[in-house]
Amino acid sequence: MDQNSLFSSLEVANPITVLKKVIEYNHRLDDNHKHDIVSIRIILGNGSIIEGQPAKINEDTCVMLTHNNTILFFFLNQIKGIEIINPYKAIHLFTDGMFFDIQKNDIPTALQVSRTLKELQKRIGNGFVGEISSTIDIKKLTDTEKFQLHQIINKLPNVIAKIAVDEDGRSAITNLKAIILNKSEANLRAYINNNNNSIILDLNLTKKLPEQFEEELKKQIETIL
């Protein structure tokens, strides 16, 4: 792991904000990913330290399952600091989205990305969208950008399939002339080109994809169809 890159990407956040992020993250994990639950140590104002998995939080109180298998209730104003026990399981929670810990073996070549895009064009273009195209010069992408684009291309079929699950969605998708992938420095955005009935997807390839990327993209596309 590139420690220098990690340090520069860490966000400065108050303990309550960190606590909320950990709770939300743990709640989103399904049964197959319970081993990724993040545990924390909380330093209280009286010097006490409690360790476990935070469960719920409201305006002034938190409920926590401790590592001693007890349930602890405490006031948020007692918190002086929070230590993340296993931060690398969810490092994206504590960074600005620019940190990537990608294994070299997982980085596709420009040729692999191009081939995957062509496969996507055949897969979705057959019976769904008229065309899948890209304005992105794949050969000029960094390793991180190639990895990100490859991930997005592989996720698009799931997004399209979810939209086309009912008759209205399928009709809207099949009437599209094209879906165009476009590199952007802004956050994910889908908008329609009324001149040729195409959807343009602005993709920020430098930031880590959000966990709910497919659902977010689905909602954006459905909003403009």
PyMOL commands that set and color helices and strands:
alter all, ss='L'
color gray80, all
select helices_A, chain A and resi 3-9+15-28+31-36+76-78+87-94+104-106+110-125+138-140+143-163+167-174+213-224
alter helices_A, ss='H'
color red, helices_A
select strands_A, chain A and resi 40-44+49-57+61-66+71-75+79-84+132-134+178-183+189-193+198-203
alter strands_A, ss='S'
color yellow, strands_A
deselect
rebuild
show_as cartoon
